[in-house]
């Protein structure tokens, strides 16, 4: 009897010392993110990654949590790892491109977002953000046609997808670009 009690207590201590599995930490991170508790989400995703460093979705979600906290350097590192682990994940590439835009890393943003618009032609967000990247690129001649092409496509897609506020905001930016480039 004493041995049974000792064994049960020992197993309880061991299981609590081990904590949650990587999948359980990942689920906790998702719960925290859904609740807007991004600091806790970061901690949970980091614990998930410590147990399974090859999970692209854990790196992706960690990057999004960092982005929501405004920690763009950390977001970039996590999202780059996600793309490295799963290069075909276009959602990770769009998010990474968006973070690059926020960091004003126009060339890097163009690189990621170009891949997306060529593989996922109906991604309005990618077209809009690619147009923004080209608009802000200043390391050579302006890419006027690519700005207008991508912003126009984004407006069209947003409308087709009934995302009218996004279409309206993108249209305003397109009008600004057309005025800047003298195309009006």
N, C-alpha and C positions, 0 to 999 in steps of 0.2 A: 504494500500500500504506500509506504513512504517513497519507495522507488518510483511508483507511478506519479505521485504528486510532484516529486523532484523533476521527473522527465517532462511533465506538462509545463511546469514553471520554466524550465530550461528552454523548451521549445518556444514559449511565449516571448522570452527575453531575446532569443536568437532572431525570431521573425520580426520583432520590433526593431532590433538593431540593424537588420538588413534593410528595413524600410520598404518603400514601394518599388515596384518593377519599373523599368524604363517606360513601358506602355502606360502604367498607372500615373507616372509623373507627367507624361505627355498629356493624358486626359485631364489631370489637374491643371496643367498649363492652359489647356483649352477652356476649362471652366473659369479660371481666373481672367483670361482674355475676354471671354463673353461678358464677364461682370465689370470689365474696365479696370481690373486690378493688374496692371501691366508689370509692375515691379515683382509681384508674386508670380506672375506668369513667367517672367524671365528666370526666376529661381527654379521653377518647376521644369521648364524646358532645358535649362542647363543640367539639371539632375538627370533628365531623360537622356540627354546627349552623353553624359558621363557614362551611362550604362549601355548606350548604343550610338556610337559616334558616326555610324554610317546611315543614319536616318535623315534623308533629305527633307522630309516634311517637318521634323523637329527643328532642323536648322532654319527652315523657311518660317515657321511660326515664331521662333525666337527672333528672327530678323524683323518680322512684323511688329512684335511686342516692343523691340528696341525703337523701331520707327515711330510707334505711337508715343513713346517716351521722349522723342526728339533726340535720341542717341544715335545719330546717323552713322557715325564711324562703326559702332558695334553692329548696326543694322546691315551695313555694307558687308562686313566680314561674314556675318551669318548667312546672308542671302547669296554671296559669292560661293560659299561652301555648299549651299543647297543646289545651286546651278552646277557646280562641279560634280556633285554626286548624282544629279539627275538632269542632264543637259536638255532633255526634251520637255521639261516642265516649263511651259510658256508663261504660266501665272507667276512663277518665281522670277522669270526674266523681266516681265512687265514691272513687277514690284521693285526689282533691282534697278531697272531703268528709271523708275520714278524716284528712287532714293538718289541715284546719280544726278538726276535733274535738281533735286533739292540741294545737293552739294555743288551744283553748277559744274559738274563734270560732264560737259556736253558730249564729248567724243565717246566716253564710256556709255553714256545713255543711248546715243545713236547706235552704237554697236549692239547693245542688248535689244533695243526696241525694233531695229531693222530685222533682226532674226524673227521676232514675233510677227511683224506685219507680213512677212513673206511666207510664214508657215500657218498663220491664223488670220487670214485676210479680212475677217469680219470683226476684229477686235477694235472697237471704237476707242477704248482707253489707250491702247498702244499707238494707234494712229494719231490721236490728239497729243499724247506726250512726245511722240517722235517729231511732230510738227513743232512743238515747243522747243525741243532740243535743237532742231535745225535753225529755228528762229534766233536762238541765243548763241549759236556757234559763231565764233569770231576769229578763228585761227586761219582763215582763208576767205575766199570770196563767199558771199552769202548764197545759201541754197534756196533761193526764192521759190522756184518751182516746187521743190520738195516740201517747203513749208506750206504752200497753198494746197498742193495735192493732198498731203496728209491731214491738214486741218479740214479741208472740204470733205474728205472721206469720213473723218470722225463725225462731223455734223450730220452727214447722211446716215451713218450707222446709228448714231444716238437717236435720231428721229425714228428710224425703222424699228429700234428696240424700245420705243416709247419712253426714252430717257430725255424728256424735253428740257428740264433745267440744264442738263449737261450739254445738250445740243445748243441751247441759247447761249450759255457761257462760252462754248467753243466758237460759235458764230461771231460773238463780239471780238474774240481774239483774232479770228480770221479776218474780220473787217479791219482791225488795227494793222494786221500784217499787210493786207492789200493796200491800205493807205500809206504805210511806210515804204513799200516797194514801188509805189506809183502805179499800181495795177488797176486803180479805180479812176 
